[in-house]
């Protein structure tokens, strides 16, 4: 389909959401440009992986003919394994090393964030080093003004600029748009392991596992890049989450906010409480592995004024949530699928974008709010040994509907 250059969409943010929106608009023949504040897709060294599960079925509606889920999996997947109907997320008891449960995750796909961005950037017009400073809309045209003094004009602007969205701040004001802190903190890193530890970890599960125990610590371990023939070159993403100040955390020596050089040391110290083989696997993590420590946050979806159909939000900008049930990417994909459907329904409408947003936004507002609240509820339940089996992950799995 040839682009309709009378309609131009500006997309703020070259994350997975913004780039998937651009691919969907390319599919529909609508001209668009993505504006990214960083100098390149790889400007930030931090990388992680995330899961695509219930949104697999709608992703195909977002992709042009030259892209598919198979291509995305082959180019951005964490390994070469082909997902099957019997995929699970195993949950291990940290205190005993025994399997507590295996949560069904049929056809789940784990994707590397940076590689996914590169795949989704193909054929997309991206302008880098464009930090948004202000927006102006007259109800028919929107103008984005960037830190370098440049201006860009379009008929629709979509904020896909993450949890701390500048576009959301413009629509709702700083106070209503600001994220709220979760009581949960997390240490995360991506690292290689000695070959024997790497093989031992993937023997527990080739792709991912979660571990929980009475100590109040939640452990996540997943393959990040396991395509090399040499296990010592495999990369894993590992994380620990807990609530500072909780009784169980205090019993294990609650740390002060650590500096970079202390994060791995603190994680390994906590791992001495784990049962084998997780204790030995954690102890093998190199002391100089790059690690990050931070408090989780969220933004509960609220209605926004789209300035007469010229500005809207998607992805984390519309519903920033905690990560323990893997809902962030899937809801972002659903946003894009809903937007595509809405635009297709309004193809002959005089004000196509405004009419499409009247369909798109109410669905996002309801689904996004429920997803954020349920993710919070699940994350906090997982931090408590007394309530872990009542968490949504245990009772509902990865399903997007929890009622």
C-alpha positions as CSV (number, residue, x, y, z in Angstrom):
1,X,0.0,0.0,0.0
2,X,1.5,3.4,-1.0
3,X,1.8,6.0,1.8
4,X,-0.9,8.7,2.1
5,X,1.4,11.8,2.6
6,X,-1.6,14.0,3.4
7,X,-1.6,12.2,6.8
8,X,1.6,12.2,8.8
9,X,2.1,10.7,12.2
10,X,4.8,11.7,14.6
11,X,5.9,8.9,17.0
12,X,7.9,9.9,20.1
13,X,10.2,7.1,21.3
14,X,12.0,4.3,19.4
15,X,11.4,1.6,21.9
16,X,9.6,-1.6,20.9
17,X,6.2,0.1,21.1
18,X,7.1,3.1,19.0
19,X,8.8,1.0,16.3
20,X,5.9,-1.5,16.2
21,X,3.5,1.4,15.7
22,X,5.7,2.6,12.8
23,X,5.6,-0.8,11.3
24,X,1.8,-1.0,11.6
25,X,1.4,2.4,10.0
26,X,3.8,1.3,7.2
27,X,1.4,-1.7,6.7
28,X,-1.6,0.8,6.4
29,X,0.3,3.1,4.1
30,X,0.3,6.1,6.5
31,X,3.5,8.2,6.5
32,X,5.2,8.5,9.9
33,X,8.5,9.4,11.5
34,X,9.9,8.1,14.8
35,X,11.8,10.6,17.0
36,X,14.3,9.1,19.5
37,X,16.1,11.2,22.2
38,X,19.2,9.0,22.1
39,X,21.9,9.2,19.4
40,X,21.3,5.6,18.2
41,X,19.3,2.5,19.0
42,X,22.3,1.1,20.9
43,X,23.2,4.3,22.8
44,X,22.2,2.8,26.2
45,X,24.2,-0.2,27.4
46,X,21.5,-1.7,29.5
47,X,19.6,-4.5,27.9
48,X,17.1,-7.1,29.0
49,X,14.6,-9.6,27.6
50,X,10.9,-9.9,27.9
51,X,8.2,-12.4,27.0
52,X,5.5,-12.4,24.3
53,X,2.7,-14.8,25.1
54,X,-1.0,-13.9,24.9
55,X,-0.3,-11.1,22.4
56,X,1.2,-13.5,19.9
57,X,-2.2,-13.9,18.3
58,X,-2.6,-10.2,17.6
59,X,1.0,-9.3,16.7
60,X,0.4,-10.5,13.1
61,X,-2.3,-7.8,12.7
62,X,0.4,-5.1,13.4
63,X,3.1,-6.3,10.9
64,X,3.6,-5.5,7.2
65,X,4.1,-8.3,4.7
66,X,7.9,-8.3,5.0
67,X,7.8,-9.0,8.8
68,X,6.4,-11.9,10.8
69,X,6.6,-13.4,14.3
70,X,8.9,-16.1,12.9
71,X,11.3,-13.4,11.5
72,X,11.2,-11.6,14.9
73,X,11.8,-14.8,16.8
74,X,14.7,-15.8,14.5
75,X,16.4,-12.4,14.7
76,X,15.6,-11.3,18.3
77,X,14.9,-14.5,20.2
78,X,17.1,-15.5,23.1
79,X,17.8,-18.9,21.6
80,X,17.1,-21.1,18.6
81,X,14.4,-23.2,20.3
82,X,11.0,-23.1,18.7
83,X,8.2,-22.4,21.3
84,X,5.6,-25.2,21.7
85,X,2.2,-25.7,23.3
86,X,3.7,-27.3,26.4
87,X,6.0,-24.4,27.4
88,X,5.9,-23.6,31.1
89,X,7.5,-21.2,33.7
90,X,8.8,-23.4,36.5
91,X,8.7,-21.9,40.0
92,X,11.3,-23.2,42.5
93,X,11.3,-23.1,46.3
94,X,14.4,-21.2,47.2
95,X,14.7,-22.8,50.6
96,X,14.4,-26.5,49.4
97,X,15.3,-26.4,45.7
98,X,12.1,-28.3,44.9
99,X,9.7,-27.3,42.1
100,X,6.6,-25.6,43.6
101,X,4.6,-25.4,40.3
102,X,5.0,-25.1,36.6
103,X,2.9,-22.3,35.2
104,X,1.5,-23.0,31.6
105,X,3.0,-20.6,29.0
106,X,2.0,-22.0,25.6
107,X,4.0,-20.7,22.7
108,X,5.8,-18.1,24.9
109,X,8.6,-16.3,23.0
110,X,11.5,-14.6,24.9
111,X,12.9,-11.6,23.0
112,X,16.0,-9.5,23.5
113,X,15.0,-5.8,23.8
114,X,17.9,-4.4,21.8
115,X,17.6,-7.0,19.0
116,X,13.9,-6.5,18.8
117,X,14.3,-2.8,18.4
118,X,16.7,-3.4,15.5
119,X,14.3,-5.8,13.8
120,X,11.4,-3.4,14.1
121,X,13.5,-0.5,12.9
122,X,13.9,-1.9,9.4
123,X,12.2,0.3,6.8
124,X,11.3,2.9,9.4
125,X,12.1,6.6,9.2
126,X,13.9,7.4,12.5
127,X,15.4,10.7,13.6
128,X,17.9,10.4,16.5
129,X,19.1,12.8,19.1
130,X,15.6,14.4,19.2
131,X,14.7,15.2,22.8
132,X,11.1,16.5,23.0
133,X,10.7,19.7,25.0
134,X,7.2,20.9,24.1
135,X,4.0,20.2,22.0
136,X,1.4,22.5,20.4
137,X,-1.9,21.5,18.9
138,X,-4.6,23.6,17.3
139,X,-7.0,20.6,17.1
140,X,-6.0,19.7,13.5
141,X,-2.2,19.9,13.4
142,X,0.3,19.0,16.1
143,X,3.8,20.5,16.3
144,X,6.6,18.9,18.3
145,X,9.5,21.1,19.4
146,X,12.8,19.5,20.2
147,X,15.8,20.5,22.3
148,X,17.9,21.2,19.3
149,X,15.4,23.8,18.2
150,X,13.9,21.8,15.3
151,X,10.2,21.5,14.8
152,X,8.1,18.7,13.2
153,X,4.5,18.9,12.2
154,X,1.9,16.1,11.8
155,X,-1.8,15.4,12.0
156,X,-1.3,12.9,14.9
157,X,1.4,12.5,17.5
158,X,1.7,9.2,19.5
159,X,3.6,9.2,22.8
160,X,5.5,5.9,23.1
161,X,8.3,7.5,25.2
162,X,8.1,5.2,28.2
163,X,7.1,5.2,31.8
164,X,8.4,8.8,32.3
165,X,6.6,10.0,29.2
166,X,7.0,13.7,28.3
167,X,4.0,13.4,26.0
168,X,1.9,12.2,29.0
169,X,3.1,15.1,31.0
170,X,2.0,17.5,28.3
171,X,-1.5,15.9,28.2
172,X,-2.1,15.6,32.0
173,X,0.3,17.9,33.7
174,X,3.4,16.9,35.7
175,X,1.5,15.9,38.9
176,X,-1.1,13.6,37.3
177,X,1.4,12.2,34.8
178,X,4.1,11.3,37.3
179,X,4.8,7.7,38.1
180,X,4.1,6.3,41.6
181,X,6.8,4.3,43.5
182,X,6.2,0.6,44.2
183,X,7.4,-0.7,47.5
184,X,9.5,-3.2,45.6
185,X,13.1,-2.8,44.6
186,X,15.0,-5.0,42.2
187,X,18.7,-5.8,41.3
188,X,19.2,-6.9,37.7
189,X,22.1,-7.9,35.5
190,X,22.9,-9.7,32.3
191,X,25.9,-11.9,32.6
192,X,27.8,-14.9,31.4
193,X,28.5,-17.9,33.7
194,X,31.1,-20.6,33.8
195,X,30.2,-23.4,31.4
196,X,29.2,-25.9,34.1
197,X,26.9,-23.3,35.9
198,X,25.4,-22.3,32.6
199,X,24.6,-25.9,31.7
200,X,23.2,-26.5,35.2
201,X,20.9,-23.5,34.9
202,X,19.5,-24.5,31.5
203,X,19.0,-28.0,32.8
204,X,16.5,-26.6,35.3
205,X,14.8,-24.9,32.4
206,X,16.2,-23.9,29.0
207,X,14.6,-20.5,28.8
208,X,13.4,-19.1,32.2
209,X,12.6,-19.8,35.8
210,X,11.3,-18.1,38.9
211,X,12.3,-18.9,42.5
212,X,10.6,-17.8,45.7
213,X,11.1,-18.6,49.4
214,X,10.3,-17.7,53.0
215,X,13.1,-15.1,52.9
216,X,11.0,-12.6,51.0
217,X,13.3,-12.7,48.0
218,X,12.0,-13.4,44.4
219,X,14.5,-14.6,41.9
220,X,14.3,-14.5,38.2
221,X,16.7,-16.2,35.8
222,X,16.3,-16.4,32.1
223,X,18.3,-17.0,28.9
224,X,19.3,-13.7,27.2
225,X,21.6,-14.9,24.4
226,X,22.2,-18.7,24.3
227,X,22.8,-19.2,20.6
228,X,26.6,-19.8,20.8
229,X,27.9,-23.4,20.8
230,X,30.1,-22.6,23.8
231,X,28.0,-22.5,27.1
232,X,30.6,-20.2,28.7
233,X,29.6,-17.5,26.2
234,X,25.8,-17.8,26.9
235,X,24.3,-14.6,28.5
236,X,21.6,-14.8,31.1
237,X,19.4,-12.1,32.7
238,X,19.2,-12.6,36.5
239,X,17.3,-10.5,39.1
240,X,16.3,-10.4,42.7
241,X,13.2,-8.5,43.9
242,X,12.1,-7.7,47.5
243,X,10.4,-5.1,49.6
244,X,12.9,-3.1,51.7
245,X,11.9,-2.9,55.4
246,X,9.8,-6.0,55.3
247,X,10.3,-8.5,58.2
248,X,11.9,-11.1,56.0
249,X,14.2,-8.6,54.3
250,X,15.4,-7.3,57.7
251,X,16.1,-10.8,58.9
252,X,18.5,-11.2,55.9
253,X,20.3,-7.9,56.5
254,X,18.6,-5.1,54.6
255,X,21.3,-3.2,52.6
256,X,21.5,0.5,52.1
257,X,21.1,1.7,48.6
258,X,24.2,0.1,47.1
259,X,26.7,1.6,44.7
260,X,27.4,-0.2,41.4
261,X,30.4,-2.2,42.8
262,X,28.2,-3.5,45.7
263,X,25.2,-4.8,43.8
264,X,26.7,-8.2,42.7
265,X,28.2,-8.6,46.2
266,X,24.8,-8.1,47.9
267,X,23.0,-10.4,45.5
268,X,25.6,-13.1,46.1
269,X,25.4,-12.6,49.8
270,X,21.6,-13.1,49.7
271,X,22.1,-16.2,47.5
272,X,23.9,-18.0,50.3
273,X,20.5,-18.6,51.8
274,X,19.3,-20.4,48.6
275,X,19.1,-24.2,48.2
276,X,21.3,-25.9,45.7
277,X,21.8,-25.7,42.8
278,X,20.7,-22.1,42.7
279,X,23.2,-21.2,45.5
280,X,26.2,-22.4,43.4
281,X,24.9,-20.9,40.2
282,X,24.5,-17.5,41.8
283,X,27.9,-17.8,43.5
284,X,29.5,-18.3,40.0
285,X,28.4,-14.8,38.8
286,X,31.4,-12.7,38.0
287,X,32.0,-9.9,40.5
288,X,32.4,-7.3,37.7
289,X,29.1,-8.2,36.0
290,X,27.3,-4.9,35.1
291,X,24.3,-4.7,37.4
292,X,21.5,-2.2,38.2
293,X,19.5,-1.5,41.3
294,X,16.3,0.5,41.5
295,X,12.9,0.9,42.9
296,X,10.0,-0.2,40.7
297,X,7.3,2.3,39.7
298,X,4.0,2.4,37.9
299,X,1.5,4.7,36.4
300,X,-2.2,3.8,36.7
301,X,-3.9,4.5,33.4
302,X,-6.1,7.6,33.5
303,X,-8.1,9.3,30.7
304,X,-6.3,12.0,28.8
305,X,-7.5,14.8,26.6
306,X,-6.3,13.9,23.1
307,X,-6.5,17.6,21.9
308,X,-9.3,17.0,19.4
309,X,-7.7,13.8,18.1
310,X,-4.2,15.0,17.6
311,X,-2.2,13.4,20.5
312,X,-2.4,10.0,22.2
313,X,-0.4,7.5,24.2
314,X,0.6,3.9,23.8
315,X,2.8,1.3,25.7
316,X,4.4,2.2,28.9
317,X,3.4,5.8,28.4
318,X,-0.2,4.7,28.7
319,X,0.2,2.0,31.4
320,X,3.6,1.6,33.1
321,X,3.5,-1.5,35.3
322,X,5.6,-3.9,37.4
323,X,7.2,-6.8,35.5
324,X,6.5,-9.9,37.5
325,X,3.7,-11.3,35.4
326,X,5.1,-10.3,32.0
327,X,2.3,-8.0,30.9
328,X,4.1,-4.9,29.7
329,X,5.1,-6.0,26.2
330,X,1.9,-7.9,25.6
331,X,-0.3,-4.9,26.5
332,X,1.9,-2.7,24.3
333,X,1.3,-5.1,21.3
334,X,-2.4,-5.0,22.1
335,X,-2.4,-1.2,22.0
336,X,-0.9,-1.3,18.5
337,X,-3.4,-4.0,17.3
338,X,-6.3,-1.9,18.7
339,X,-4.9,1.2,16.9
340,X,-4.6,-0.7,13.6
341,X,-8.1,-2.0,13.9
342,X,-9.4,1.5,14.8
343,X,-7.7,3.1,11.8
344,X,-8.9,0.4,9.5
345,X,-12.5,1.0,10.6
346,X,-12.2,4.7,10.0
347,X,-10.4,4.6,6.6
348,X,-13.2,6.6,4.9
349,X,-14.0,8.9,7.8
350,X,-13.2,12.6,7.1
351,X,-11.2,13.0,10.3
352,X,-9.7,9.6,10.4
353,X,-7.4,10.0,13.3
354,X,-9.9,11.6,15.6
355,X,-12.5,9.0,14.8
356,X,-10.0,6.2,15.3
357,X,-9.0,7.5,18.7
358,X,-12.6,7.5,19.8
359,X,-12.4,3.7,19.3
360,X,-8.8,3.2,20.5
361,X,-8.6,5.2,23.7
362,X,-11.6,3.8,25.6
363,X,-10.3,0.3,25.2
364,X,-6.8,1.3,26.3
365,X,-8.0,3.2,29.3
366,X,-10.0,0.2,30.6
367,X,-7.5,-2.5,29.8
368,X,-4.5,-0.4,30.8
369,X,-5.9,0.5,34.2
370,X,-6.8,-3.1,35.0
371,X,-3.3,-4.4,33.8
372,X,-1.4,-1.9,36.0
373,X,-3.5,-2.6,39.1
374,X,-3.4,-6.4,38.7
375,X,0.4,-6.3,38.1
376,X,0.8,-4.3,41.3
377,X,-1.4,-6.8,43.2
378,X,0.5,-9.7,41.8
379,X,4.0,-8.3,42.4
380,X,3.2,-7.5,46.1
381,X,1.7,-10.9,46.6
382,X,4.8,-12.6,45.3
383,X,7.0,-10.8,47.8
384,X,5.1,-12.4,50.7
385,X,5.6,-16.2,51.4
386,X,2.1,-16.2,53.1
387,X,0.3,-14.9,50.0
388,X,2.5,-16.2,47.1
389,X,0.1,-19.0,46.1
390,X,-2.8,-16.5,46.0
391,X,-0.9,-14.3,43.5
392,X,-2.4,-13.8,40.1
393,X,0.7,-15.5,38.5
394,X,-0.1,-18.7,40.5
395,X,-3.9,-18.5,40.0
396,X,-4.3,-17.0,36.6
397,X,-0.9,-17.5,34.9
398,X,-0.1,-15.2,32.1
399,X,-3.6,-14.7,30.8
400,X,-4.6,-11.1,30.1
401,X,-8.0,-11.5,31.7
402,X,-7.9,-12.0,35.5
403,X,-11.6,-11.7,36.3
